[in-house]
Each structure stands twice: as structure tokens, then as C-alpha cells.
Amino acid sequence: MADDLAWRLGPHLPGHEYRIFKTAFVDGTHPRNGSIKRFSLVEATDWVNVIALTVDHRVVLVRQFRAGTARVCLEIPGGMVDPGEDAATAAARELAEETGYRSTRWSLLGTSRPNPAIQNNTLHSYLALGCVQTAPPTPEGSEVIEVSTLALSEVQAQLRSGAIDHALVLAAFAHLALAQHALVAPA
């Protein structure tokens, strides 16, 4: 059944190159009527984010300005996977750079596609347990970050109220809920 839904895609046609992503186009043939449509694509590197829990079970969070919404957002640490770097290494690097925290107990919570309609990349969400701040944060040049911790129950309240509304952060906590078998039907 899925085969009759899949478009036949041609080669990617170049668009523009930006600092952190490229645009492209691809012509697709409709699976049922043969018509041609040009799709717009955003080609981006993979991303990581980290739910980091301290030894006293607090979630490590970062506050930083986001130009897309023109506001400061409360998030978990994360960022881009560098060329040639594996996702687990990137997760540990981003946690250390943005917060100064480190962990020796890591697990992959899950992967997701940020927006498969137009993007080709993957988000890798990790859980880091027993995190300890071993150094001051060393954010990249354009990052201005404030680090804090909250109890997991407080983070849950922030997620429910919409105070934490970054979709990729929500995806990481959804993976955590699934890993903990906490996804239940409402009463």
C-alpha cells in the first residue's frame, strides 16, 4: 500500500547555501497520475538535544535568545552535529559547551525527523544521568546562555503550561515519556 503513496524523485537541484543549511529542489512524479511537482527542500545537518539529569535528579536547562521567535526560550542543551562527528559525541560536546555539565551515563532516547515535509535531517535525543558541573559553560561566539536546573515535576509543569514550547524539546520529553511507559490515555 505504501508504494502507491511514494513519489518518484529525481536528483536534487541546487538552491542556495546558507551558514547552517542549504536549500534545494527536487522534481517528483505523482505515484498515481504521473504529474510532476517541484518540491522545496531544506538540507541540514543532524541535530542533538540532551535531557541532562543531575545527581539530585534536577533537569539542566538553558535560556537563550532565538531569532525565529525574537524571544528568550527555556530549553534543554543541544545543537548541530559537526561534520564527521557521531551524534553521541555531539550530545556530550553540546552539554559540556552550553552548561559545563558532564555525564558518564548516556542513553539514546530516540530519533525524530524535525519536519520531513521539507527537511532531510534527524534529531537525536539523549538522556544523560548523574550530571555534574565540572567547568563553566563555554558557549560558541554568538550564544548567550543562562544555565539553570529545575525538578522534573517543575519541567513537566513548564511543558504543560507552554512556558517550554520548543518542538524539539517537546520531542525529547515525549521520547522520555515513552521510555518510561508514561504515555497513557486521558481519563
C-alpha positions as CSV (number, residue, x, y, z in Angstrom):
1,M,0.0,0.0,0.0
2,A,2.8,2.5,0.8
3,D,4.3,2.0,-2.6
4,D,1.3,3.7,-4.2
5,L,1.9,6.7,-2.0
6,A,5.6,7.2,-2.7
7,W,6.5,9.9,-5.3
8,R,9.4,9.0,-7.6
9,L,12.0,11.7,-7.0
10,G,14.7,13.0,-9.4
11,P,18.1,14.4,-8.4
12,H,18.3,17.3,-6.1
13,L,18.6,20.7,-7.9
14,P,20.8,23.3,-6.1
15,G,19.1,26.2,-4.4
16,H,21.1,28.5,-2.0
17,E,23.7,27.8,0.6
18,Y,23.4,29.4,4.0
19,R,25.6,29.3,7.1
20,I,23.8,26.3,8.7
21,F,21.7,24.8,5.9
22,K,21.2,24.6,2.2
23,T,18.0,24.8,0.1
24,A,17.4,22.6,-2.8
25,F,14.6,21.5,-5.1
26,V,13.6,18.1,-6.4
27,D,11.1,17.2,-9.1
28,G,8.7,14.4,-8.1
29,T,6.4,12.3,-10.2
30,H,3.0,11.7,-8.7
31,P,2.5,8.0,-7.9
32,R,-1.0,7.7,-9.3
33,N,-1.4,10.2,-12.1
34,G,2.1,10.8,-13.3
35,S,2.0,14.6,-12.9
36,I,5.3,16.4,-12.0
37,K,5.6,18.7,-8.9
38,R,8.7,20.6,-7.7
39,F,9.3,20.2,-4.0
40,S,11.4,22.7,-1.9
41,L,13.9,21.1,0.5
42,V,16.0,22.3,3.4
43,E,19.1,20.2,3.6
44,A,20.5,20.4,7.2
45,T,23.0,18.5,9.3
46,D,21.6,16.3,12.1
47,W,20.9,17.8,15.4
48,V,21.1,16.6,19.0
49,N,19.5,17.5,22.3
50,V,20.0,16.3,25.8
51,I,17.8,15.7,28.8
52,A,20.5,16.0,31.5
53,L,19.6,15.0,35.0
54,T,21.9,16.0,37.9
55,V,22.9,13.6,40.7
56,D,20.0,15.1,42.7
57,H,17.5,14.5,39.8
58,R,17.2,18.1,38.5
59,V,17.0,18.8,34.8
60,V,19.7,21.0,33.4
61,L,18.2,23.8,31.3
62,V,19.4,26.7,29.2
63,R,17.8,30.0,28.5
64,Q,18.8,31.7,25.2
65,F,17.6,34.1,22.6
66,R,16.0,32.6,19.5
67,A,15.8,34.9,16.4
68,G,13.0,32.9,14.8
69,T,10.6,33.9,17.6
70,A,12.5,37.0,18.7
71,R,12.4,35.9,22.3
72,V,14.4,34.1,25.0
73,C,13.4,30.4,25.2
74,L,13.8,27.9,28.0
75,E,15.3,24.7,26.5
76,I,17.4,21.7,27.1
77,P,21.0,21.8,25.8
78,G,21.5,20.8,22.1
79,G,22.8,21.8,18.8
80,M,24.2,20.6,15.4
81,V,26.3,17.5,14.8
82,D,29.6,18.6,13.3
83,P,30.8,17.1,10.0
84,G,32.4,13.7,10.7
85,E,31.1,13.6,14.3
86,D,28.7,11.0,15.6
87,A,25.5,12.0,17.4
88,A,26.6,10.7,20.8
89,T,29.8,12.7,20.7
90,A,27.9,15.8,19.6
91,A,25.5,15.4,22.5
92,A,28.3,15.2,25.1
93,R,30.1,18.2,23.5
94,E,26.9,20.3,23.4
95,L,26.1,19.6,27.0
96,A,29.6,20.5,28.1
97,E,29.9,23.6,25.9
98,E,26.5,25.1,26.8
99,T,26.3,24.1,30.5
100,G,29.7,22.9,31.8
101,Y,27.9,19.6,32.9
102,R,29.3,16.2,32.1
103,S,27.9,12.7,32.4
104,T,29.3,9.1,32.1
105,R,25.8,7.6,31.9
106,W,24.3,8.2,28.4
107,S,21.4,6.6,26.5
108,L,19.7,7.4,23.3
109,L,16.1,8.2,24.0
110,G,15.1,8.2,20.3
111,T,15.3,9.9,17.0
112,S,12.8,12.0,15.1
113,R,12.5,14.0,11.9
114,P,12.1,17.7,12.7
115,N,10.0,18.4,9.6
116,P,10.0,15.6,6.9
117,A,7.8,17.7,4.6
118,I,10.8,19.9,3.8
119,Q,13.8,18.8,5.9
120,N,16.2,15.9,5.4
121,N,17.8,15.8,8.9
122,T,17.3,13.8,12.1
123,L,17.1,14.9,15.7
124,H,18.9,12.5,18.2
125,S,17.6,12.9,21.7
126,Y,19.7,11.7,24.6
127,L,19.4,11.1,28.3
128,A,22.4,11.9,30.5
129,L,22.2,10.7,34.1
130,G,24.2,11.7,37.1
131,C,25.4,15.0,35.5
132,V,27.9,17.1,37.4
133,Q,29.0,20.6,36.5
134,T,32.8,20.2,36.1
135,A,33.6,23.5,34.4
136,P,32.0,26.8,33.4
137,P,30.0,26.9,30.2
138,T,32.0,27.7,27.0
139,P,29.2,28.8,24.6
140,E,30.1,29.5,21.0
141,G,30.6,33.1,19.9
142,S,27.0,34.0,19.2
143,E,25.5,32.1,22.1
144,V,24.4,34.0,25.2
145,I,23.2,31.3,27.6
146,E,21.9,31.2,31.1
147,V,22.1,27.8,32.8
148,S,19.6,26.6,35.5
149,T,18.2,23.5,36.9
150,L,14.6,22.5,37.7
151,A,13.0,19.5,39.3
152,L,11.5,17.1,36.7
153,S,8.0,17.9,38.1
154,E,8.7,21.7,37.5
155,V,9.8,21.0,34.0
156,Q,6.6,19.0,33.4
157,A,4.6,22.0,34.6
158,Q,6.5,24.2,32.2
159,L,5.9,21.9,29.3
160,R,2.1,21.7,30.2
161,S,1.8,25.5,30.5
162,G,3.6,26.2,27.3
163,A,6.4,28.0,29.0
164,I,8.7,25.4,27.3
165,D,7.3,25.4,23.8
166,H,10.3,24.4,21.6
167,A,9.1,21.5,19.5
168,L,12.4,19.7,19.6
169,V,12.5,19.9,23.4
170,L,8.9,18.5,23.5
171,A,10.1,15.7,21.2
172,A,12.9,14.7,23.6
173,F,10.5,14.7,26.6
174,A,8.0,12.6,24.6
175,H,10.8,10.1,24.0
176,L,11.5,10.1,27.7
177,A,7.8,9.5,28.5
178,L,7.7,6.6,26.0
179,A,10.8,5.1,27.5
180,Q,9.2,5.4,31.0
181,H,5.9,3.9,29.7
182,A,4.2,7.0,30.8
183,L,2.1,7.7,27.7
184,V,-1.4,7.0,28.8
185,A,-4.9,7.8,27.6
186,P,-6.6,10.7,29.4
187,A,-9.3,9.8,31.9
